[in-house]
């Protein structure tokens, strides 16, 4: 059986916005979130993902509600480095991109699993890339929100500042 992506919605960011919210419609257990050319009004913010279990009325921001981890590698004109990342004891969000250093342009591709499940935890995995004129960061993060509740919505937001441009698409995976 072939993998089929069903387009749900596209957000074209053309002016300052603090977050992008999506309702996880349809009967999909897996969703694909893809972003291209995303910029913010601040240099170097992380991008976060939070979930809602009440149709977007609130998004969970409780310390310790999420776990995430990953690894990134940076290469610049004068140096290179790598690092393992993730909190001990949980966090108030899943970090889906770490915009290290002077990076200003971001793309990512994430899968969201077990979204409609009532017995398994929701989890993400994916890759992100950020860049500036003489700098690139590539990494992969995974995260989880442990709940028996159905995830109804997600929110993507920078940890500081606002989104200024870019495209974010949501697909259901069949």
N, C-alpha and C positions, 0 to 999 in steps of 0.2 A: 504494500500500500504506500502510495506516495505521500510525502509530507505536504500539507496544504496550509498556506498562510491566508487567513481571511482578514482583509483590511477592516478595521473597526473605525479608526479616526486618525486624523492628522492635525497637529497643531503647528501653525506657522507663527513663530514669534517675531513680531515686527515692531514692538515697543516694549517698554519696561513692564515686566510682570514678575511678581514675587514667587509664583509657583505654577505648575501645570498639573491639573487634576484629570484623572480618567476614571470613568465607571467601567468596571470589568463586566461587560454585557455578554450575553450568549452563554452557551453551555460548555465553554472551554475550560479544561483543567490547566492548560498551559497557554501563556500569552508571551508575545515577543514585543519588546520595547526597543525601538531603534531611533537614534538621534544623530543628526548631521549638522555641522557648522554652528553649534550652540556657543554663544558668547554671553558674558555677564558684564555688569558695569564695574566690577572689581577684579583685580588681578589675583588669581590663585585660590578661588573658593572651591570647597568640596561640593559635590552634588549628593544630595540625600534622597532616599525613598522612604516614605511612611505609608502606612495602610489605614484603611477605615473598615469597620465591620458594621457600620450603621448608615450605609448609602451616602457617605461623604459628609455627614453632619459634623463629625469630628474625625481627626486623624491622630492615631496613637503616637504620643510623644513622651511617654513615661520612661524614665531612666531604667535600664535593664530589660526593656521589652523586646529588644532586638539583639541579635548577635551577628557579627560580620567579620570577615577576614580576607586577606588577599596579599598580593605581592605586586610591586611596581618596579619599573626600571626607568631611569632618566638618563638621557644623553644630551649634553650641551656642547657648545663650542669649546669649552675649556675643561669639562669634567664629565664624569659618568658616575652613577651610584645606583643602588638597589636597596629595597627594604621590604620586610614583612610588616604587615599592618593588621590591626584589629584590636578591639577593646577586651579587657578582662572584666568579667562581671556584667557584660551587656552594655547597650547604648540606647539612646532615645531615637535612633534611626539606623537604617542600613546605608552605609556609604557606598555609592555606586561609581563614584569617580573622585579621585584625589588629584586636584589640579596643583601639582607641586611646582614651586618656583615661579617663574614668569610666564607660565603657559596662559594662553588667552582663548584658544579655540578648542572645542571639545566635541568628540563623537563617542557614542557608546552603542552597544548591542547587548541586551539582557534578556534572558528567559526567566519567566516567573512561573514556578511550578506549584502544583497542589492548591491552586487558588480556590477552587470550589469544594475542596475536600472538607469533610467534617471530622476526619479522624487523623489527619497528618498535618504537620507544620508547613506553612508557606515558606518557600525558599527561592532565592534568586542566584543566578550565576551569570557572569558575562565579562566582557572586555571593554576597556575604555582607552582612548588615546587623546592626549592634549598636546598642543604645540604652540610655540611662539616663533619668532624669526630665526633663532639659533638654538632651539631647545625642543625636545620632544619627550613625552612621558607615555609609556605604555604599561598597562596593568590589567589585572583580573581580580575581581572581588566576588565573593559569595556572601549571602546573608540569609537570615531566617527570622521569622516572627512565629513564635510557638503559641498556637491557639487552636481551640476546637471550633471557633467561629468561622464562618465563611467570610473571606475577604471580598468586599463589594467595590472598593475604590482604592486607587493609589494616588499619591502626590509626589511629584518630583520638584525639588527646590534646592537652590544654592544655600550653603550655610551662612553666607553673608551676601548682601546686595540683591540684585535682581537679574533675571534673564533679559537680554537685549535683542537677540536675534537667534535664528536657527529653526530647525524643523524636528519635531518629535512625532513618531508614528507608533500606533498600537495595533497589533495584529493578534487574532486568535489562531491557535495552532490546532489543526485537525489531523 
